[in-house]
Amino acid sequence: MTNPRKYHRSKNYRIKLQGCLDPEWSLWFESMAISTKDGVTVLEGPVADQAALHGLLIRIRDLNLTLLSVERTYSVQREMK
């Protein structure tokens, strides 16, 4: 039987954007951590589900920011199957 709780845990993502975004935008991006280095902004943190991820991507589009990459990150402790 499939574990229903497995599908309700947030997943961590790292989203890279071209340009510099002030960390004050963190609340608008679901309180993700914002860092900038060498003209690239990185948003990192948990995303509740696919709908929330799409919402973040829409906000990025609405700000006319250039999306460089989106990747799901994994913690050292993997989920139990």
C-alpha positions as semicolon CSV with decimal commas, in nm:
position;residue;x (nm);y (nm);z (nm)
1;M;0,000;0,000;0,000
2;T;0,122;0,348;-0,079
3;N;0,202;0,577;0,211
4;P;-0,038;0,875;0,170
5;R;0,177;1,098;0,394
6;K;0,466;1,064;0,147
7;Y;0,278;1,283;-0,099
8;H;0,192;1,557;0,149
9;R;0,542;1,651;0,259
10;S;0,698;1,964;0,119
11;K;1,000;1,922;-0,106
12;N;1,306;2,145;-0,111
13;Y;1,389;2,335;-0,427
14;R;1,670;2,555;-0,554
15;I;1,564;2,809;-0,818
16;K;1,830;3,014;-0,996
17;L;1,749;3,347;-1,159
18;Q;1,957;3,586;-1,365
19;G;2,010;3,919;-1,193
20;C;1,998;4,040;-0,835
21;L;1,686;4,011;-0,623
22;D;1,681;4,176;-0,282
23;P;1,633;3,936;0,013
24;E;1,335;4,149;0,118
25;W;1,137;3,963;-0,153
26;S;1,154;3,648;0,060
27;L;0,799;3,680;0,196
28;W;0,661;3,716;-0,157
29;F;0,841;3,394;-0,247
30;E;0,691;3,182;0,033
31;S;0,973;3,273;0,277
32;M;1,238;3,100;0,066
33;A;1,597;3,196;0,144
34;I;1,735;3,441;-0,113
35;S;2,104;3,478;-0,188
36;T;2,287;3,654;-0,469
37;K;2,634;3,591;-0,608
38;D;2,797;3,697;-0,935
39;G;2,472;3,830;-1,079
40;V;2,272;3,514;-1,006
41;T;1,997;3,500;-0,744
42;V;1,920;3,168;-0,575
43;L;1,589;3,094;-0,403
44;E;1,606;2,792;-0,172
45;G;1,357;2,630;0,056
46;P;1,057;2,405;0,095
47;V;0,771;2,410;-0,154
48;A;0,444;2,254;-0,039
49;D;0,346;2,085;-0,366
50;Q;0,346;2,117;-0,744
51;A;0,076;2,384;-0,737
52;A;0,291;2,597;-0,505
53;L;0,592;2,546;-0,732
54;H;0,392;2,663;-1,033
55;G;0,280;2,964;-0,829
56;L;0,643;3,057;-0,761
57;L;0,726;3,020;-1,130
58;I;0,434;3,247;-1,220
59;R;0,564;3,512;-0,978
60;I;0,907;3,487;-1,139
61;R;0,745;3,532;-1,480
62;D;0,534;3,825;-1,360
63;L;0,850;4,003;-1,236
64;N;1,004;3,944;-1,580
65;L;1,299;3,761;-1,422
66;T;1,507;3,521;-1,630
67;L;1,479;3,166;-1,499
68;L;1,810;2,980;-1,518
69;S;1,723;2,653;-1,345
70;V;1,487;2,473;-1,110
71;E;1,606;2,170;-0,919
72;R;1,469;1,962;-0,639
73;T;1,725;1,924;-0,364
74;Y;1,752;1,639;-0,121
75;S;1,857;1,640;0,240
76;V;2,109;1,390;0,370
77;Q;1,829;1,196;0,538
78;R;1,625;1,041;0,254
79;E;1,252;0,976;0,277
80;M;1,147;0,630;0,391
81;K;0,964;0,420;0,133
